[in-house]
Amino acid sequence: MSDRLRAQFSFLLEADRLRGIERQNLILDCSRRENSAEHSWHLALYALVLAPFAGPQVTVSRVIQMLLLHDLVEIDAGDHPIGDEVDWQAVATAEAKAAERLFGLLPADQGRALHALWHEFEQAKSPDAKFAKRLDHCQPIFQTLYGSNPLPDHVEVVRGNLFGGRAAALEQGFPEAYFHALSLLGHENDNDTSALCARLPFLNAAEGLKSVSRATRIGDGSRVENSAEHSWHVMLYGWILGEHALGDIDIPRVINMLLLHDIVEVDAGDTPIHGAQSAEAQAAQAAREEVAADRLFGLLPAAQAKDFRSLWDEFEAATTDDALFGKAIDRVQPVLLNLLNGGGSWIDYDVSLTQVDSRVGAKVRRGAPVVWDHVREEIRPWFEMMERI
């Protein structure tokens, strides 16, 4: 079991490097470029929110999984903006080699399954892959056109993409997205895009999660992570480690919980687990999160708002098997990042192993005790070393 967990964590920690891959797109406030990890999270959210446009042959849970891993190969092969002069055959070769290496870090059965899913996405022939590709094509367009101050050359890239580029296929494959994008560019049309427009305010508001800073640093220690890329990473954790859950869980449902679990931080901010907080402060934070949930999920059509809010409430209550495992995995991911970056928030907050056991381990054991047994053995030597210094 420990060898299997060791291989799974090797993959998950290597995946952390996707945060260092910058894309051409700016985030909505146009303050910086987005990275491929937070892009992958936002695409997964697009898939969940825009599921009504998927068609009856599409399994949205598979689409979400495709989008979580579709850009992992950029860790080795890099990102390539569509407007650049690129040898796409060379890129495809580099990405195939990267896929072999990255998915090869996993236990063989999981590696084969994820590699096959990535390949299916690249081939874009199945209904699931076609829908995933449509989302991958339209999300950067809306992120640009709804930006607070989009760069003129970025708008021109969008225009060229819609008129003759790969996004031109949206006219047939996702006409609501195509014609709404045209209207944002000033091309009037009579196509009904109201169902899409009813969901974009939520997707745009949720994008603010990319600007919410957490206490935990990314693996290389260069900066703190944000809540969007954290959500992407913890979704991968939930997927890969789901077999170790204490209860009988529905992994796609857990992934959806983790996709939504930090949305409220757009309004309420993040609260470090090792930060000193009184009971009154914790209650105030919980109240802020409730208000944020009301506002943010309220941006969706009523049926979706009810479903998403119910899933978020279940995660917060942490009484079902799915929620207990989701909470456990949400606690595990920062622990491994701290170990990877040399201590991180443990040093910042002067944290002892006993405190990690009480604040983190106790919660992880409720949903995934085998995972905590493994993780604790991994981190114990670091704390013992610090005691000797």
N, C-alpha and C positions, 0 to 999 in steps of 0.2 A: 504493500500500500504506500509506503513512504517513497519508493522509487517512482511510482505513478504520480503522486503528488509533487514530487520534485520536478518531474518533467512538465507537469501542468504549470507550475509556478515559473519554470524557466521560460515557457512561452509567454505567460502573462507579463512577466517583467520585461521581456524583450519587446513586447507590444507597446510598452510605455514609450518607446522611442518615437512612435508615430506623432507624439506631441511636438517633436522638433522639426517636423516637415511643414514648411509654410506653403500655402496656396496663393494663387494670384488674387483671389477674392478678398475684399475687405469685410470685416464684420459690419453689422448694420450701422453702428455709430461712426463708421469709417475711420476709426482711430488706429487700426492696425490690420494686418493680414490675419486671416484665420488659419489655424493649423488643421491638419488632416484628421486628427483625433476628434476635435470638436465638430468638424464638418460631418464626420461619420455619425456622431450623436444626433446632430440636427437632422440628418437624412433619415435616421431611424424614427425620429419624432414625426417627420413628414409622412413616413409610411403608416404610422399608427393613426395620425390625424386624417390622412387622405385615403384611408382604407375604403370609404364608399366609392371611390373612383377606380378601384382595382379590378373589378370584374369578378364573376363567379368562379373562374378557374384559378384565381390567385390565392395562395395561402400567405396571408400577410405576416404571420410569425416567421416564415422562411425568408420573406423579403427583408424583414428587420435584421435577421441573422446575416444575410448576405451583405447588407449595408454596414453592419458592424465590422466586418472583416475585409470589405472589398478593397480598401486602400492600404492594408497592412504591407503589401509588397513595396510601397513607397519608402519604407524604412531603408531598403537597399537600393531601390531603383529611382527614388525621387519622384516629385510631382512635375508634370509637364503641361503648362498652360496651353489651351487649345489654339491660341493666337500665335504661338511660337513656331518657328521652323524646326520640325522634329522628325527624326528618323523613327517612324512609329514601329517598324519591324524590329529595330534594335531595342526599342522600349519594351515591346512584347517579349522579346527574348530575355531581357533583364528581369522583367516581372515574373516570368515563368521560373527562372532560376531562384528568385527571391521567395516565391511561393514554396518551392521545394525545401529551401532552408528553413523558413519560418514554421511551416506546418510540420516539418520534420522534427521540430523540438518537442512536439506533443507525443503522448503515448500513441502507438501506431494506429489504433482504431479511431481515435479522435482526429489524428492528423489526416488520415484518409478522408474522413467525413468532411472536415473543414476545407481541405484542398479541393474536393469534388464540388463543394458549394461555391467556392471562389471561381473555379473553372466554369461552372454553370452561369455565373454572373457574367464572366468575360465573354462567353459564347452568345449570350443574350438571345437564346432561342426559346426557352421555356416561358410560360406565362409569368411565373414569379420573377425571372430574370428581366424580362421585358419591362415589367412594372418598376422594378428596382432601377433600371437604366433610365426610365422616364423621370423618376424622382431625382436621380443624380444629374440629369440634364436641366431640370427646371429650378431646383433649389438655388444654384448660383445665380440664375437669372433674376429671381425675385429678391435675393439678398442684395444684388446690385441695384435693381430698380427701386427698391424700397429704402435704399441707403440714405442716410441723412445728408450726405454731400458726395455723391458718387463721382469718381473721376471720369472725365469725358471719354478717355480712351477705353475705360472699362465698359461704358455704355455702348461704345462702338463695337466692342467685342461681342456684347449681347446681341446687338443688331445683326452683325454678321453671322452669329450663331443661329439666329432665328431664320434669316434669309439665306439659306443655302448651306448652313453648317449642320452639325449633328442634331441640334435642337429643332431643326425644321421638321423632323419626324414627329414632333409633338402635335403637329396639326392633325395628324391621323390618330396617333396613339394616345394623346391626352389633350384634346382640343380646348378644354376649359383653360388649361395652363397656357397654351399657345396664344389664344385670343386675348386672354387677360394681359399677357406680356405685351402683346401688340398695343393694347389700349394704354398701357403704362408708357409706351414709347410715343404715344400721340396718334396712333393709327386707329381711328374710330371703326367700330364694327358692331353688328347687331347680335352677336352670339351671346347666349345666356351663360354668364360665368358666376352667377350669384352663389351657387353652392360652394364653389371654391373660395370666393371672396368672404364667405361667412366663416371660413376657417383660417384664413391667412392672418388676421389680427392676433390669434393665439400663437401661431407659429412665429410671428415676428416678435411678439412680447417675450416668448420663451427664449428667443435668441439672446436675450439679455443675460442668460446664465453664463455665457462666454465671458462676461465681465465681472463675475462674482468670484473674488479670490478666497481661497481656502488656506488653512494653516500649513497643510502638507506640501512639501516641495516635490517636484517631479523627480524622476529617477536620477538625473545627472546633477541635481541640486542647484541648478542655475536659476530657478524661479519657483514661486508657488504655483500650484495647479489651480485651474478654475473649475467651477462646478459643472460645466458642460463636459469638459474632457474627463473629469472624475466620473461623471455618469456613464460616459462611454466605456471607460475602463472597468468600472464595477459591473456593467452589463456583461462584458466579456468574462469577468470573474464568475458571475452567477451562472453563465452558460457552461463554462468549462468545468466548474467545481460542483455543478448540480448533482452529480452522482453521489456526492458525499453528504447530502442533506440528511438530517436526522429523521425528518418526516417524509411523507409521501407528497412530493411537490410536482407542480406543473411548471416545467422550466420556461416555456414561452411566456407564461403568465408572470413568473418572477422577473423575467427580463423586462416586461412591460412596466412592472412596479418600479424597477430600478431606472427605467427610462424617465419616469415621471417623478421620482421620489424627491428630487431637489428643486423642482420647478418653483416652489414657493420662495426660494432664496432670491429670485429676481427682485422681489419686494422686501423680503425679510432679512436677507443676508445670511451668511454662514456663521455658525457658532462652534468654535474649536472644542473638541471633546476634552482636551486637557487644559482648557482655560478655566480659571476659577470663576464659578458662577453660583450665586445664591439661589435658593428655591424661588425667591421672588423674581429674579432675573430670568430663570428658566420658564416660569409661568408667563412672563411678559413676552418672551420669545415665542412660546407656543401660541399665544393669542395673536401675535403678529402673523404667524404662519397660517392660522385659520383665516384671517382677513385676506391674506395673499391668495390662499386657495379659492376663496369666494370670488375674488376679482379675476384671477387668471383663468380658472376653469370656466368661469362665467362668460368668457369671450367666445366660447365654443357654442355651436348649436345645442339645444337643450339636452337631447339624448346623449350626445357625446360628453357634454359637461357632467351629466349625472354619472356616467360610467367611469370617467377618468377620476372624478372626485371620490367615488366609492373605492377605487383601487388605491388612491393616495391615502384615504382614511384607514383602509385595511392595513397598509404598510405602517402607518403611524401607530395603530393600536397594537400591532405585533402579537396577535393571538393565534392566527392561522399558521399552518405549516409553511405556506408560501411566504408570508410576511416574516416569520421567524428566521427563515433561511435568508431572505432578502436583507434583513437587518444584520444578520451575521456577516454576510459577504460585504456589506457596506462598511463594517468595522475592520475587516481583514485587509482590505486594499491599502489603506494608509499605513498599516503596520509594515507591510512589505516594501512600500515606497521609502519609509524611514530607514529600513535596513539597507536598501539599495543606495540611498544617498548619504549614508554615513551618520544617521541619527536624526536629522531633520527636526521635526517638532518635539521629539523627546528631549533634545538639547535645549531648544527654545524655551520649553516649559519645565525643565528640570524634572523629567518623569522617571520614576523607578519601575522596575519590572513588576513589583507588587501593585503599583498603580495601573500598569497596563493590564495585569490580570483582572483587577476589579472593574476597571472602566471599559475594557475591551473584551478580554477573555471570557468573562461571565456571560456577556451577550452572545458572543460567537458560539459558546458551548450550547446555548439554547437551540441553535439551528444547525450547527455543523461541528460537533465536538471533535471528530477525527481531524478536521482541518485545523482547529486550534491546537490540538496536540502536536501536529506537525509544525505549525508556525511558531509555537512557543519554543520548541527545540531549536528552530532556526535563529530566533532572536536572543535566546538566553546567553550565548557566548558574548554578544555585544555588551549586554548589561554587566556581565561579570568582568569584562575588560575595563569598562568605565569605572567600576568600583575599585579597580587596582590603580587607576590613574590618580 
